[in-house]
Amino acid sequence: MNLDSFNINNLTQDSTLLTLIAIAILLIVLIIWIWRLERKIKKVLGGSKVMNIESSITESHRQLKELKDFQMETLAHIKNMEGRIRRSIQTTETVRFNPFKGTGAGGNQSFSSAFLDEKGDGLVLSGLFLRERFSVYAKPLKNYQAEYELTHEEKETIEKAKVKIQSN
């Protein structure tokens, strides 16, 4: 009987030892697993010291709303700027000419200048240099057209400005 009880005691001690080793291994695995989860949570929370997921999510939503508001303001500003740019002068062109072509008097002192936006709206400004006076004429343009009759030089200036706008 001694022999049987000895084997049973050894077996019981061995199984207890194996159980304790299994529990220790399980504890080590659980500690490693918890440590890795904490690292992942800190990464998700952005490395903040706050360990409350709800407050972290609330803060993220607040920051996202601020970012969306900023985006909307920026887009509105860009649209405003684009509209202002389209209405501003996009090109200028000047043609100088001699109003006394046939007589040989004078020189290329007269001019015609076009100031246009990208839709062809603006004005053509002409200066006519004569011996006794200098006259300036301004004609508004809408879509490269004027309500008033245009001279050859004014038409040439507008056409050159139009080519510049369309090439950009």
Secondary structure as UniProt FT lines:
FT   HELIX           2..44
FT   TURN            45..47
FT   HELIX           53..87
FT   STRAND          91..97
FT   TURN            99..103
FT   STRAND          110..116
FT   TURN            118..119
FT   STRAND          122..129
FT   STRAND          134..142
FT   TURN            143..144
FT   STRAND          145..146
FT   HELIX           152..167
//
